[in-house]
């Protein structure tokens, strides 16, 4: 059928997209080093989030007027979507950050990197709570079990699980023959 929306503006390939919980806004991340906030109904750009020094690899709405972006520049940024300005830069990874997830209570985030780690962050302070070591570069992360577990998918085709409170491994899910590029958890 015909295209229902055409939100053009990025100067490079779009790598990531998220839709706000109310379905009214869209956040996109691009190889042009920016993320863009869009009004979905009007199909208009609200603003450009421009503070990364590399392609934006993952984006997520946090809620209450904030968003999170991750990049090849080894960082993630918490954004104020009203001011279109960075609030906090999450630093600590040693390689590109490919995946991110925000907890349901919007207090924590997880980032997965090609440095073979997953970092759990306190979003109010912008500090690392815990680092989980992976055997392979990480492409995707999600919170599961009401935020009690982090799952991470990697180049080796395995999904590893950790308890967010203790940091202990909860095992792995195996079966893919190639790397995992995305994860999603049913409600």
C-alpha positions in Angstrom: 0.0 0.0 0.0 0.9 3.7 -0.1 3.4 5.2 2.4 1.5 6.6 5.4 4.5 8.7 6.8 7.5 10.2 5.2 9.8 11.8 7.8 12.9 12.8 5.8 15.8 14.8 7.2 18.7 12.7 8.2 21.9 13.0 6.2 22.7 9.3 6.4 21.2 5.9 6.9 18.7 5.5 9.9 19.9 2.8 12.3 17.4 3.1 15.1 13.8 4.1 15.7 11.6 4.3 18.9 8.0 5.4 19.3 6.8 7.2 22.5 4.4 5.4 24.7 1.5 7.7 23.6 2.3 7.0 19.9 2.7 10.8 19.2 6.4 11.1 18.8 9.1 9.2 17.0 12.8 9.2 17.8 15.3 8.2 15.1 19.1 7.7 15.2 21.3 7.9 12.1 24.8 7.4 10.7 24.8 11.2 10.3 25.8 11.4 14.1 22.3 12.8 15.1 19.0 11.7 16.5 15.9 13.4 15.5 12.6 13.9 17.3 9.5 13.8 15.1 5.8 14.6 15.5 4.2 11.5 14.2 0.8 12.9 13.3 2.1 16.0 11.6 5.1 14.1 10.1 7.3 17.1 11.1 10.7 17.3 12.7 10.5 18.7 16.2 14.2 19.0 16.6 17.7 17.5 16.2 19.7 15.9 19.0 23.3 16.6 18.0 26.1 15.8 20.5 27.5 12.5 19.5 30.9 12.2 17.7 29.9 9.1 15.8 26.9 7.3 14.3 23.9 6.9 16.6 23.2 3.2 16.9 20.3 3.0 19.3 17.6 5.3 20.7 14.9 5.0 23.4 12.3 7.2 25.1 12.8 7.3 28.8 9.6 9.0 29.7 8.9 12.4 31.4 10.4 14.3 28.6 13.7 12.5 28.3 15.4 10.2 25.9 18.5 8.1 25.6 20.8 7.7 22.6 23.8 5.4 22.1 26.7 5.8 19.6 29.8 4.5 18.0 31.6 7.3 20.0 31.6 4.9 23.0 28.9 6.9 24.9 25.2 7.2 25.6 23.5 10.5 26.2 20.4 11.3 28.3 18.5 14.1 26.6 16.0 16.8 27.7 13.5 16.6 24.8 11.9 20.0 25.6 15.2 21.9 25.5 16.7 19.4 22.9 19.9 19.4 25.1 22.1 16.7 26.7 21.5 16.2 30.4 24.1 13.6 31.1 26.8 11.8 29.1 27.2 8.1 30.1 30.9 7.3 29.7 32.9 4.1 30.4 32.6 1.8 27.4 35.9 1.2 25.5 34.2 0.5 22.1 31.0 1.5 20.2 27.7 1.2 22.1 25.3 -0.8 20.0 22.3 -1.5 22.3 20.4 0.2 25.0 17.4 -0.4 27.2 15.5 1.6 29.8 13.9 0.1 32.9 10.1 0.4 33.2 10.5 2.7 36.2 12.9 4.9 34.1 15.5 4.9 36.9 18.0 2.7 35.2 19.4 1.9 31.8 21.5 -0.8 30.3 24.0 -0.4 27.4 25.7 -3.1 25.4 29.0 -2.5 23.7 31.5 -4.1 21.3 33.9 -3.9 24.3 32.2 -7.1 25.4 30.4 -5.5 28.4 26.9 -4.5 29.5 26.7 -1.6 31.8 23.9 -0.9 34.2 23.4 2.8 34.8 21.7 5.0 37.4 20.0 7.6 35.2 19.6 10.2 37.8 23.3 10.3 38.6 24.7 9.2 35.2 26.9 6.6 36.9 27.6 3.0 36.3 26.0 0.7 38.9 27.4 -2.6 37.6 29.4 -4.0 34.7 28.6 -7.4 33.2 31.3 -9.2 31.2 30.4 -10.9 28.0 32.4 -13.3 25.9 31.7 -11.5 22.7 30.8 -8.0 21.4 27.3 -7.1 22.5 24.7 -5.8 20.0 21.4 -5.7 22.0 20.2 -5.5 25.5 16.8 -5.7 27.2 15.4 -5.7 30.8 13.2 -8.7 31.6 11.5 -10.1 34.7 10.3 -6.6 35.8 13.8 -5.2 35.6 15.4 -8.0 37.8 17.2 -9.5 34.8 19.3 -8.1 31.9 19.5 -10.1 28.7 22.3 -9.4 26.2 22.6 -10.7 22.6 26.1 -10.8 21.0 28.2 -11.7 18.0 28.6 -15.3 19.2 24.8 -16.0 18.8 24.3 -16.4 22.6 21.9 -14.5 24.8 23.4 -14.1 28.3 21.3 -13.3 31.4 22.3 -11.6 34.6 20.6 -10.7 37.9 20.6 -6.8 38.0 20.8 -6.7 41.8 23.5 -9.3 42.5 25.4 -9.3 39.2 25.3 -13.1 39.1 24.9 -15.0 35.8 21.5 -16.5 35.2 22.7 -18.6 32.3 22.4 -18.3 28.6 20.1 -19.0 25.7 21.8 -20.7 22.8 20.7 -21.8 19.3 21.4 -19.0 16.9 24.1 -19.9 14.3 25.1 -16.2 13.8 25.3 -13.1 15.8 22.2 -11.6 17.5 21.3 -8.0 16.4 18.1 -7.3 18.3 16.1 -8.5 21.3 12.5 -7.9 22.4 10.6 -9.1 25.4 6.9 -9.9 25.5 4.8 -7.8 27.9 
